[in-house]
């Protein structure tokens, strides 16, 4: 294909130029410390504040207009309500006046049904026994009426008087009977008291007789007890004398060795009669104790010899342990020397490696021109 030089597009050139201008303006805003406040557009914020104040003032004026209109409507509503109340009051007043003038209760047709003065104006159903209105159908004169009220009341009073007199007589009779019963009760009580006194006297005499008999019996028992006590004391005294004599003449106090011999064998004795060992027995015991002492001394010597042998064994073992410890210390010392030599060799190799890195590898150090590339654009 042939190389053809094409003319640039004017729109593209204009767009590129526009972007360059915008970038320059942006850089002038961002890199200018006086106009920039951490990336915030102050002019835009001021404009927003003004718009907010304007909106608030407009809203306040609208609210004030609404309030004024509302107050006006409230006043109109109050006036209308007052007018309506006045009309209703005047209407009620006219109605009441019409009722007072043209609708009185006595002018009504059924006023006689609820006339409060009807009972005062009306006559009673029966004025007397000769009232011409009291016919058979009036039910005002009936059979069984009390026409003889005075005679009946007088008869009732006489009957009541008679009943009262009878009640008085009955009460007097009852009181007389009660008095007679009280007299009988008093006599009976006196008789019972006399009988009780007689019985108590007899009981006291009987008690005295029983006390006397008991006293005599107790005295007889006392005499019998004292006699028995004397006899027991005499018997005890005789027994004591016999026991003393037996002890004085017995084998226990005389210390007869034959008295302690047992019938089961010559090597056994009776414990309650045995008075001690013979000199031969004591000598045999001493010889046995001496033999035991010598045996104990021999055992102690043998134990001492065994302890000395154990001490010798412990000494030899300690010496062997010290020898092994010295050998181990020498081996550790030799091993430490070898380890030090190896560490020195490693240190030399590491040092040589660091020198190689600094001289051969890390040779491209950054210059001042490298740091000037930062903060050159707004992006």
Secondary structure, 3 states (H helix, E strand, C coil): CCCCCCCCCHHHHHHHHHHHHHHHHHHHHHCCCCCCECCECHHHHHHHHHHHHHHHHHHHHHHHHHHHHHHHHHHHHHHHHHHHHHHHHHHHHHHHHHHHHHCCHHHCCCHHHCCCCHHHHCCCCCCCCCCCCCCHHHCCCCCCCCCCHHHHHHHHHHHHHHHHHHHHHHHHHHHHHHHHHHHHHHHHHHHHHHHHHHHHHHHHHHHHHHHHHHHHHHHHHHHHHHHHHHHHHHHHHHHHHHHHHHHHHCHHHHCCHHHHEECCEEEEECCCCCCCCCHHHHHHHHHHHHHHHHHHHHHHHHHHHHHHHHHHHHHHHHHHHHHHHHHHHHHHHHHHHHHHHHHHHHHHHHHHHHHHHHHHHCCCCCCHHHHCCCCCCCC
